[in-house]
Amino acid sequence: MFSLFARVLREISRHHKLVFLFTIVISLLCIYPVTHLRWELQIADMLGVNAKQTDLQKKLDEISILSLVLEGPDSAENRQVASQIAERLEKLPEVLLAAYEVDVEFYEKNKILFLPSEELSQIYERLVKAKGEAIAKQNPLIVQLDTPTEQPVSLHYEDFEKRNAQKISDIFQNENGTVRVIDVFPSNQITSLDSARNFISLVKGHVEPIIPPTVKVVYTGKIQQIVQTGRELLPKAKQAGWLMAGIFFILLFIAFFRQPQLIIPAGLPIALSTYWTLGLSYFLYGRVCLFSMLIVILLPGLAAQQVTHIFSRYNEERRKGLNPDLSLESAILGIGPVAAVSTAVVAAIFLSLLFIPMQGAHELAYLGAIGAVLNWFLCGSFTPALLRVVQKRRPFKIIGKIKPETINRNEVKPFRYRNAFSILLIVITIALVIKGIVPDYNYSFSSVELATASHADSLVATTGADFRDPVIISFPNQDELENYLQEFTEGKQKGKFSSIAKIYTLGNMLPTNQHYKLQVIKNIQKELESPLFENLHGKDSIAVNFLRQNLDVSEITEELLPASSKKLLKLQRPNAMLATILPAISADDGRACRRISKDIKILDDENNYPTIGVALVRAEFLDNILRNLYKSIWFCAAVLFLILLLHYNKLSYSAFALIPPAAAFIWILSSLNIFGIELNLYSCMAFPLLVGLSIDGSIHFWNHYLTKREGSSISILRQNGKSIFISQVATLVGAISLLASSHQGLKSFGQISLIGIVLIIFANFFISPLSAAVLDAYRLRKSKGKT
């Protein structure tokens, strides 16, 4: 079946001028899409979201913030500089608001209205209960027979005031004012790297000229994070690209050092397949994410495998005396079926990632499969077309002369030490299995993500703003939000939801349930008129005086808000029904992220309210990979066996081809376990792809062994080992380039890939020849038995 694809390529390659022209046209058309790809390099960009989450994300994108952190010894100077910066920035049409202080006086005056409804009700209930106790104590007709089991009601307000102190404190500065924060809200939505860069450049251009020498300014916030991620990854990606290009050039030079004119014809198809795939990514998705960017690492190595095999076979045919055209056709027909098998395996391996329900994995699956087909097409059609064009007037000189062996394989003496080496490898493999082949898993995100903590973040932390890694939840109306908060409060009192620290509303500049609260306040005022509260002492007396001083409030309308709050309310108007959940755990711990995800699902068991947050994204990321990766691996193994069975049409040959990859995977897993190398959510994604990489060397060796009727397994390896080795080493290039990445997850992907490919190469060069030697001995005994 796969020979049909080889014949198709041979027919296409005969029209070399059309192929050459078609390739040039497509490559030119790819310039625009490749240069306009969006690079979305956050972990959340790899997760597919439903319509509710998409709407919520759009709302949150509208309140992206660039925070300017001022640090200086003089608090008065810091406030004055912050005021000048805010006034200057708010004159820009690109800036909606520059918030730098809280109107403490306004919130101090009206803080009783900003208490949660249930807490205000509890104050009233305390007063009523305290009044009842006082009445009972003064009534001579009521006799207390038993010792009271409960303590008298305390009117202390301290616990309420402490929990709500941050609402009336200036969260834009630290305690002594040496650090002040300015939150700059852009007028337009900013999510892309270019828009974030432009906005920061605009702000710096207006801020830096008015900063005095005694004040330092640093930047943080979501907009800065977008820029920082691109600043960390993209330069490293360029370095990795140049490193890959250099290594590929060295490999091609080694392969063709006697024929350097073949380096460019061999290198162009390797680059073009990846280039075309990136262009296609623009039309399909418009972007490159952390997963799909791996095609830049993987596809060149896969293309180099096919190019190396084609050129090796082409040179072999030329040395037999065939002209360039016949040599090319012979190479295509000889290598074509195996190349088609390898392409089918690699495409199936990429498509196996569809079992992982993540947008980033699906993008890598489709782009990788398409890229594998483009590799096959370009290497099998453009490479011959290019050779025909450049050799039109003068064929390349062929170095060396082949001396084919004419010995019948059945007359060849098998490899003498085959049994000893085979037993040794079997014993080693069994020992490794006994030692353990289940590596540990690393749940720490801080060890696999970019380091996001900065000096600016540490300064912001001194202001007491505890907004780090929140979870945002959206409600359709205020009643459902209040019900959600009430359920959380009741559960918290029962010891539930330990992973959640607290929940507060986001964007509600106006107090909620004002009419209800004002009615409760009237009831409290009525209770305080009782003379029973005149003779209190200590903290209870202070609490009553505190209440009397703060109950003189009226309904707050939007017109009565401070100027900065009015602007912020206008900005957050579409998000008035949002609430913020602050985790009580670190979002860097994957297990803790899964716990908070579980608690939020308990609060919203019917999944009515869309939620977004770092902890939830990471929990979903882990769940998607850990619960579905085994499906991809089993699919890879099944498809691999099926394709080999279709290719060889014989169970024994398929089994021989699978022995080296199977042994290699046992060695890989055991090596990771022995050396204490932990898997993580990035590196475990390497295993499905390693399955595809593991089979190329094996099927090429067995292709030469089964199609050639002369020579032993050792002579086959001696004749074709160089091309097989170079093609295998080519897949190492991407893994080596990833080791230079600043992203720890991608680096670990490269580390696992490097270990895996090295052991795969070792297995292919030891186990395949030994298996063939055993087959040689079997055939020789069978031949002697017949005679």
MARLUM-744907 format. One record per residue (C-alpha): x, y, z. Coordinates in steps of 0.1 Angstrom, whole numbers, plus 5000, padded with zeros to 4 digits. Example, Ala and Ser with C-alpha at 12.3 -4.5 7.8 and 13.67 -1.06 7.14 Angstrom:
MARLUM-744907
512349555078
513749895071
end
This chain:
MARLUM-744907
500050005000
502750255009
504550184976
501650364960
502650694977
506250644965
504950614929
502850934934
505951124945
507950984915
505351114891
505251454908
509051484908
509151424871
507551764866
510351934884
509852284869
506252294881
507252164915
510052424917
507752704907
504952594931
507352584960
508652934953
505153074950
503952914983
507053025001
506553384990
502953375000
503953265035
505953575042
503053785054
501353525076
504553405093
505653765101
502153845115
501753545138
500653625174
502953475200
500653385230
503053235255
500953215287
499752875301
496152995299
496553045262
496752665257
493452585273
490252595253
487452785271
483652775268
481553075257
480953185293
484653185301
485353375269
482953645278
484453665313
487953685299
486953975277
485654155307
488854105326
490954205295
489154535297
490654615331
494254525323
496554725345
500054865343
501254935378
504055185385
505755135418
507455445432
510155395459
511655685478
512555785513
510156085516
506455985517
505256335509
507456355478
506256015467
502656125469
503356455451
505156265423
502356015421
499856295418
501856465390
502156125371
498456055374
497456405363
499756385333
498756035322
495056095325
495356365298
496356105273
493555955252
495155605256
494755625295
491355595311
492455615347
495555645368
494655555404
497255635431
495355685464
492155585483
489855855497
490255725532
488155995547
485155895525
485355525533
486055595570
482955805572
480755545555
482555225565
479455085584
477755065550
480554865534
480254585560
478754265546
475054245553
475353935575
478054105597
475854405602
472954175612
475254005637
475954345653
472254405657
471654055671
474454105696
472754425708
469454255711
470853965730
472954185753
469854395760
467954085769
470653965793
470754305810
467054305815
467053955829
469954055852
467954355866
464654165870
464354035906
461653785897
464053585875
466353365895
469453195879
469452845894
472252685872
475652815864
475452975830
477252765803
477753055779
479853365784
477953695784
477553855750
480454075740
479754385719
483254405707
483554545672
487254465668
486754145649
484554305623
486754615619
489854405616
488454195587
487354505568
490254735576
491754705542
488654855526
489255185544
493055185542
495155325514
496255015496
498355225472
501155285498
502955095525
502755185562
505355465561
504655585526
508155495512
506355285485
503455405464
501655235436
499955385406
497555165387
497255275351
494155155332
494355175294
491355305274
491655015249
491954645255
495554525256
496354155252
498954125225
502654165229
502954455205
500054655221
501554595255
504954715244
503555025228
501555115258
504455075282
506655275259
504055555258
503755565296
507555565301
507855855277
505556075298
506655945333
510455935332
511056305325
509256405357
510856145381
513256315406
516556145413
515456055448
512555845435
512955505417
510155375395
509655005385
506754845365
504554545371
501054435365
499354225337
500554445309
504154425321
503854055325
502854015288
505954205278
508154025303
507053685290
507953785254
511253935266
512153605283
511053355256
511453525222
515253605224
515853245236
513753115208
515853315183
519053175199
517552825197
516752885161
520352995153
521652705173
519552455154
520652605121
524252575131
523952215142
522052125111
524752285090
527452075108
525451755103
524951825066
528551915063
529551585079
527151395056
528351575024
531851705032
533051545000
530151704981
529552044997
527352154968
524651924982
524352105015
521952375002
519652134983
519551925014
518952215038
516152395019
513452125023
514252105060
513552475065
510652505041
508352245057
508552425091
508152765073
504952645055
503552495087
503952835105
502253005076
499352765078
499152825116
498353185109
495353095087
494052825111
494752985145
496453325139
498953245166
501653025181
501352905217
503752725240
502852385227
502452465190
505852635190
507352295194
506752225157
509752465151
511852225172
510451895160
509751925122
513252015111
514651705127
511951485111
512651645077
516351595081
515751225086
514051185052
516451415033
519451215047
517950885036
517051015001
520451154995
522150845008
520150624985
520650874956
524450864961
524350484963
522550464930
524950714914
527850504925
526350214907
526650404874
523050534870
522450884856
520951154879
517351104867
517350724872
519150764905
516551004918
513650774907
515350474922
515950664955
512250774956
510950434949
513450274973
513050515002
509450624994
507550345011
509550365043
509250745042
505550705038
505450465068
507450705089
505250995079
502050805087
503450705121
504551065130
501251215118
499350955139
501551035169
500751405166
497051335162
497151125193
497351455212
493751515203
492951285233
494151565256
491251825258
493452135255
493452395227
497252405227
497552025224
495052025195
496952295177
500152095180
498351785169
496951925137
500052135128
502451855136
500451605114
500251855086
503951945090
504851575088
502951545055
504651855042
508051705052
507151395031
505951605001
508851855000
511551595007
510051354981
509251614954
511051944959
514451774967
514451584934
513151884916
515952094931
518551834922
517351814886
517452194882
520952244897
522351954877
520752044844
524052124828
526551934848
525851644872
527451654906
530651454909
530151134928
532951034952
533850664958
532850344942
530550084956
531649714958
528449514962
528749184980
527548884960
527448644988
524048484995
522748565029
522148205037
525848135032
526948415055
528248325089
526148505116
527548745141
529648535165
528748705198
525048755191
523848525219
526148675245
525149035236
521448945234
521448775268
523349075283
520849325269
517949115281
519349085316
520049455318
516449535306
514949295332
517049445359
515949795350
512349685351
512849535386
514549855397
511450055387
510150225356
507750475372
509350815376
508151065401
505951355391
506751715399
503651925408
505552245414
504752515388
507452745401
510052485389
508552455353
507252805346
509053135339
510053315372
507453585375
508353725409
510154065407
511354345429
508254535419
506054255432
507854245465
507354625469
503654595461
503354325488
504454585514
501254775508
499154485521
497354435487
496654065488
495454025452
498153775441
496753485419
493053545425
490153355410
487453575393
483853445393
480953605374
477353615385
474253705365
472753925392
473354055427
471053805445
472953505432
476253675442
474853725478
473653365480
477053245469
478753455496
476353335522
476952965513
480653025515
480453195549
478352915563
480652645549
483752825562
482252835597
481852455595
485452405585
484952365548
486652535519
490052535536
491752625503
489852955501
490953255522
488153485515
485753625488
485053985481
483254165454
485254325426
484154655410
481454735436
482355095445
478855135459
477854935490
475654635482
472154605497
472054955509
468354965516
468554655538
471654785556
470055125563
467054945578
469354745601
471255055610
467955225621
467154915642
470654935658
470055315665
466755235681
468354965703
471155205714
468555455727
467955215756
469355335789
470654985795
473655065773
474655385793
476255205821
478654975802
482354965809
485554865792
485454745756
481754715755
481355085762
483955165735
482054945710
478755125718
480355465714
481955355681
478655245667
476955575677
479655775660
479455575627
475655525623
474955865610
475055765573
472655785543
472355615510
475455655488
474855735452
477255735423
477456115425
478656105461
481655885453
485156025452
486356135417
488755835414
486055585424
483655735399
486155665371
486955325383
483255245386
482755355350
485555125340
484154835359
480554895351
480154575329
481854375357
479654485386
478654125393
482153985396
483653845428
487253775436
488253455454
491553475473
493253135477
494553025510
497152815492
500052875468
499052855431
502652725425
501552385441
499652175415
498051965442
496752275460
495452415427
493352095423
492052135459
490852495453
489252385420
487452105439
486152355466
484952595439
483052315422
481452225455
480252585459
478952585423
477952215418
475852295387
478652495370
476452795365
479053065371
482153105348
485453135367
488953225356
492153225377
495753105377
494952825402
492052695381
494052715349
496852515364
494352255379
492652215346
496052185328
497151905352
493751725350
493751735312
497251595308
497351335337
493951195330
494351165292
497951125284
497750745287
495150745260
497550915236
500350665245
498150355240
496750505207
500350565196
501350205203
498250065186
498650275155
502350215153
501849835153
498949855128
501050065103
503949835106
501749535100
500249695069
503749775057
505449445062
502349225059
503948995083
503648975121
507248865128
508849145109
506549395126
507549255160
511249275150
510849645141
509149715174
511649545197
514249835197
511650115205
510049895232
513449835249
514350195245
511250315264
512050075293
515550215294
514250575293
511750535321
514150345343
516950605337
514650885348
513750685379
517350595387
518750955383
515751115401
514551315371
510951405377
508251435351
506151745348
503251875328
505551975299
508151685299
505551415299
504251545266
507451425251
506551055254
503951035226
506351225203
509250995212
507150705201
507150855166
510850935167
511750585179
510650395148
512450565120
515850405125
514350065131
512250055100
515050195078
517449925090
514849655084
513949805050
517549765039
517849425055
514749275039
515049435004
518749344999
519548984993
523248994999
525349055030
524748995067
523149225092
526549365101
527349445065
523949615061
524649825091
528149905077
526850015044
523850215056
524650285093
526050635085
522850765070
520750605097
522950755124
522951105109
519151095105
518750985141
521151245154
519151515134
516251465158
518551555187
518951905174
515652035186
516051875220
519552035224
518152375214
515452355241
518052305268
518952675262
515352785269
514653015299
511252835303
511952555327
509052345313
510352355278
513852285290
512651975308
510851875276
514251905258
515951715286
513551415284
513751425246
517551425246
517751125270
515050945250
516550995216
520050895228
518750575242
516650515210
519750555189
521550315211
518750065209
518450095171
522250035166
522549745190
519149565192
518249575155
521549425142
521449165170
517849075161
518849045124
521848825134
519448595153
517348585121
520448515100
521248215123
517748085121
517748105083
521147935081
519947645103
516747615083
518747615050
521147345063
518147145075
516647135041
519947035025
end
